[in-house]
Amino acid sequence: MLDHTQSVSPAPTLTVGRQLDTLIIGGGAAGITVAAMLRSKVKGSIAIVDPADTHAYQPGWTLVGAGVFSLEQTVKPEASLIPNGVEWIKKAASAFHPEQNIVELADGTTLGYRYLIVCPGLQLDWGKIEGLKETIGKNGVCSNYRGDLAAYTWECIKSFQGGKIIFTQPPMPIKCPGAPQKIAYLAADHLRRTGKRGAAEIAFCTALPSLFGVAPFVPSLKAAMKRHNIEVNLRTTLKSIDGPAKKATFIVTNADDSTTEVVRDFDMIHVTPPQSAPDFLKGSPISNAAGFVDVDQHTMQHVKYRNIFSLGDAASSPNSKTVAALRMQAPVVVKNLVAAMNSNTGTASYDGYGSCPLTTDYGKIVLAEFTYGGKVTPSFPLDPRVPRYSSWLLKTKFLPFLYWSVMLKGIDLDIGHKEKQFADAA
């Protein structure tokens, strides 16, 4: 009989290069926000691990792709955003050893910690679509999911003279699930305004079974698709792309769950790449089967390792992956972390809040706000399903200010959201 106990090697004992009180993996929106909140509430050393030179306001990239913002408006040096009193370790994390309270870095060095916050965001899996890496940024193949490529999206839209345009959305999870269709509306509206809409055939191809995951907002989005004369193709997933030949191959899932391969011609195609947890998280002791940090969806505390927390896109909480979500998660993480430091059980709870300003036209936005279970929870006493200019002002003026000057400074600003009942989509 095989002795399984003899086939299991013990975890290697690592030498700790440095010891820190609170270690934060990721210097994006989540990492900077939670670090800024923590510095005045806890004692001891705080450090952020992130190799990036720049920090981007990614919600602004749809507007870069639509010619409303410049790329420069959405990017700042990472060094300028690190909070005072917080150390920046400009390296990449590569492995987690939670039994030893150690994080291993890509250069082979290690960091010890008392408490760990993991928030490295999502990775963009360009290589999962055959041919995409070879043609992205040329041949009319664009994407707002990378800052430098968003500028090419606008170049494609404003120089378009006629032909076929396709907008794609992959299976979940992705950052800001509404973004793939926002740019479709804006492109159609720009072509209308410039007298070129009649020369364009526009299609939206989404792997999802519906236009949006929160049912009460679907009728508004269907109306926007109809108004802009955009062909909608549900359960249609981009498989491969041939940029020089201008052909895209899709896998269409039929009503009986069988699949059909369809090749579509394009003159311009906006691709949302598949996304997943970072590779260094997948299969780690702190991740779930899907590769995300395995946390309680309300406390944001790890289900096994009580000195580990997570927030933002890399957390396993089943919320929409938006900046608005992590803005509400950060105070919960900080309060529960402080409680843990004082040997108490944290009681702060995240309700799954997310927000997606769905830009249906230049100057009009459906402000979708919701919590776990698809509950609609608007912050303002207006019907959120109606496209409004006031929401456009919120998106283009207030939210960037809120991001750079409030959230990343560690200021907890909760406007307040309350559940409101609406009929689901037909």
PEWO-V267845 format. One record per residue. N is the residue number from 1. RES is the residue in one letter. PSI is psi as a letter, one per 20 degrees, with the letter a starting at -180 (none if undefined). OMEGA is omega as a letter, one per 30 degrees, with the letter a starting at -180 (999 if undefined). Layout:
n & res & psi & omega
N & RES & PSI & OMEGA
N & RES & PSI & OMEGA
This chain:
n & res & psi & omega
1 & M & p & a
2 & L & p & l
3 & D & n & a
4 & H & h & a
5 & T & h & a
6 & Q & i & a
7 & S & i & a
8 & V & o & l
9 & S & p & l
10 & P & q & l
11 & A & p & a
12 & P & q & l
13 & T & o & a
14 & L & q & l
15 & T & p & a
16 & V & p & l
17 & G & g & l
18 & R & q & l
19 & Q & p & l
20 & L & q & l
21 & D & g & l
22 & T & p & a
23 & L & p & a
24 & I & p & l
25 & I & o & a
26 & G & p & a
27 & G & k & l
28 & G & b & a
29 & A & g & a
30 & A & g & a
31 & G & g & a
32 & I & g & a
33 & T & g & a
34 & V & h & l
35 & A & g & l
36 & A & h & l
37 & M & h & a
38 & L & h & a
39 & R & h & a
40 & S & i & a
41 & K & i & a
42 & V & q & l
43 & K & r & l
44 & G & a & a
45 & S & q & l
46 & I & p & l
47 & A & q & l
48 & I & p & l
49 & V & o & l
50 & D & p & a
51 & P & i & a
52 & A & q & l
53 & D & h & a
54 & T & q & a
55 & H & p & a
56 & A & q & l
57 & Y & n & a
58 & Q & h & l
59 & P & i & l
60 & G & i & a
61 & W & h & l
62 & T & h & a
63 & L & h & l
64 & V & g & l
65 & G & i & l
66 & A & j & l
67 & G & j & a
68 & V & g & l
69 & F & q & l
70 & S & q & l
71 & L & h & a
72 & E & h & l
73 & Q & i & a
74 & T & j & a
75 & V & p & l
76 & K & q & l
77 & P & p & l
78 & E & h & a
79 & A & h & a
80 & S & i & a
81 & L & i & l
82 & I & p & a
83 & P & q & l
84 & N & p & l
85 & G & i & l
86 & V & p & l
87 & E & q & l
88 & W & o & l
89 & I & o & a
90 & K & m & l
91 & K & r & l
92 & A & p & l
93 & A & q & a
94 & S & h & a
95 & A & q & a
96 & F & p & l
97 & H & m & a
98 & P & h & l
99 & E & h & l
100 & Q & j & a
101 & N & l & a
102 & I & q & l
103 & V & p & l
104 & E & p & a
105 & L & r & a
106 & A & h & l
107 & D & j & l
108 & G & i & l
109 & T & r & a
110 & T & q & l
111 & L & p & l
112 & G & q & a
113 & Y & q & l
114 & R & g & l
115 & Y & q & a
116 & L & p & l
117 & I & p & a
118 & V & o & a
119 & C & m & a
120 & P & i & l
121 & G & a & l
122 & L & q & l
123 & Q & q & l
124 & L & p & a
125 & D & m & a
126 & W & h & a
127 & G & i & a
128 & K & i & l
129 & I & o & a
130 & E & p & l
131 & G & i & a
132 & L & g & a
133 & K & h & a
134 & E & h & a
135 & T & i & a
136 & I & p & a
137 & G & j & l
138 & K & r & l
139 & N & k & a
140 & G & j & a
141 & V & o & a
142 & C & r & l
143 & S & p & l
144 & N & j & a
145 & Y & j & l
146 & R & p & a
147 & G & g & a
148 & D & h & l
149 & L & h & l
150 & A & h & l
151 & A & h & l
152 & Y & h & l
153 & T & g & a
154 & W & h & l
155 & E & g & l
156 & C & g & a
157 & I & g & a
158 & K & h & l
159 & S & i & a
160 & F & p & a
161 & Q & i & l
162 & G & q & l
163 & G & b & a
164 & K & p & l
165 & I & p & l
166 & I & p & l
167 & F & p & a
168 & T & q & l
169 & Q & p & a
170 & P & r & l
171 & P & q & l
172 & M & q & g
173 & P & q & l
174 & I & q & l
175 & K & p & l
176 & C & n & a
177 & P & i & l
178 & G & i & a
179 & A & h & a
180 & P & h & l
181 & Q & h & l
182 & K & g & a
183 & I & h & l
184 & A & g & l
185 & Y & g & a
186 & L & h & l
187 & A & g & l
188 & A & g & a
189 & D & g & l
190 & H & g & l
191 & L & h & l
192 & R & g & a
193 & R & h & a
194 & T & j & l
195 & G & j & a
196 & K & j & a
197 & R & h & a
198 & G & i & a
199 & A & j & a
200 & A & p & l
201 & E & o & a
202 & I & p & l
203 & A & q & l
204 & F & p & a
205 & C & o & a
206 & T & q & l
207 & A & i & a
208 & L & r & l
209 & P & i & a
210 & S & r & l
211 & L & h & a
212 & F & q & a
213 & G & i & l
214 & V & o & a
215 & A & g & a
216 & P & i & a
217 & F & i & a
218 & V & g & l
219 & P & h & l
220 & S & h & a
221 & L & h & l
222 & K & g & l
223 & A & h & l
224 & A & g & l
225 & M & g & a
226 & K & g & a
227 & R & h & a
228 & H & j & a
229 & N & l & l
230 & I & p & l
231 & E & p & a
232 & V & p & l
233 & N & o & l
234 & L & r & l
235 & R & l & a
236 & T & o & a
237 & T & p & l
238 & L & p & a
239 & K & g & a
240 & S & r & a
241 & I & p & l
242 & D & n & a
243 & G & g & a
244 & P & h & l
245 & A & i & a
246 & K & l & l
247 & K & p & l
248 & A & p & a
249 & T & p & a
250 & F & q & l
251 & I & o & a
252 & V & p & l
253 & T & p & a
254 & N & r & a
255 & A & h & l
256 & D & j & l
257 & D & j & l
258 & S & r & a
259 & T & q & l
260 & T & p & l
261 & E & p & a
262 & V & p & l
263 & V & p & a
264 & R & p & l
265 & D & q & l
266 & F & q & l
267 & D & h & l
268 & M & p & l
269 & I & p & l
270 & H & o & a
271 & V & p & l
272 & T & o & a
273 & P & q & l
274 & P & q & a
275 & Q & q & a
276 & S & r & l
277 & A & q & l
278 & P & q & a
279 & D & h & a
280 & F & i & l
281 & L & h & a
282 & K & p & l
283 & G & j & l
284 & S & r & a
285 & P & i & a
286 & I & j & a
287 & S & r & l
288 & N & a & a
289 & A & h & a
290 & A & i & l
291 & G & j & a
292 & F & q & a
293 & V & p & a
294 & D & n & a
295 & V & r & l
296 & D & p & a
297 & Q & i & l
298 & H & g & a
299 & T & i & a
300 & M & k & l
301 & Q & q & a
302 & H & q & a
303 & V & h & a
304 & K & g & a
305 & Y & o & a
306 & R & i & l
307 & N & j & l
308 & I & p & l
309 & F & r & l
310 & S & q & l
311 & L & r & a
312 & G & a & a
313 & D & h & a
314 & A & i & l
315 & A & q & a
316 & S & i & a
317 & S & p & a
318 & P & l & l
319 & N & r & l
320 & S & p & a
321 & K & n & a
322 & T & r & l
323 & V & h & l
324 & A & h & l
325 & A & g & a
326 & L & h & l
327 & R & h & l
328 & M & h & l
329 & Q & h & a
330 & A & g & l
331 & P & h & l
332 & V & g & l
333 & V & g & a
334 & V & g & a
335 & K & g & a
336 & N & h & l
337 & L & g & l
338 & V & g & l
339 & A & g & l
340 & A & h & l
341 & M & h & l
342 & N & j & l
343 & S & k & l
344 & N & r & l
345 & T & p & a
346 & G & q & a
347 & T & i & l
348 & A & q & a
349 & S & p & l
350 & Y & p & a
351 & D & j & l
352 & G & j & a
353 & Y & p & l
354 & G & r & l
355 & S & p & l
356 & C & o & l
357 & P & o & a
358 & L & o & a
359 & T & o & a
360 & T & i & l
361 & D & r & l
362 & Y & p & l
363 & G & j & l
364 & K & p & a
365 & I & p & l
366 & V & o & a
367 & L & n & a
368 & A & o & l
369 & E & p & a
370 & F & r & l
371 & T & a & l
372 & Y & q & l
373 & G & j & l
374 & G & k & l
375 & K & p & l
376 & V & p & a
377 & T & m & a
378 & P & q & l
379 & S & i & a
380 & F & q & a
381 & P & l & l
382 & L & q & l
383 & D & o & a
384 & P & i & a
385 & R & i & a
386 & V & p & l
387 & P & p & a
388 & R & q & l
389 & Y & h & l
390 & S & h & l
391 & S & h & l
392 & W & g & l
393 & L & h & l
394 & L & g & a
395 & K & g & a
396 & T & h & a
397 & K & g & a
398 & F & g & a
399 & L & h & l
400 & P & g & l
401 & F & g & l
402 & L & h & a
403 & Y & g & a
404 & W & h & a
405 & S & i & a
406 & V & f & a
407 & M & g & a
408 & L & i & l
409 & K & i & l
410 & G & j & l
411 & I & p & a
412 & D & o & a
413 & L & o & l
414 & D & o & a
415 & I & h & l
416 & G & p & l
417 & H & q & a
418 & K & q & a
419 & E & p & l
420 & K & p & a
421 & Q & p & l
422 & F & q & l
423 & A & q & l
424 & D & r & l
425 & A & q & l
426 & A & none & 999
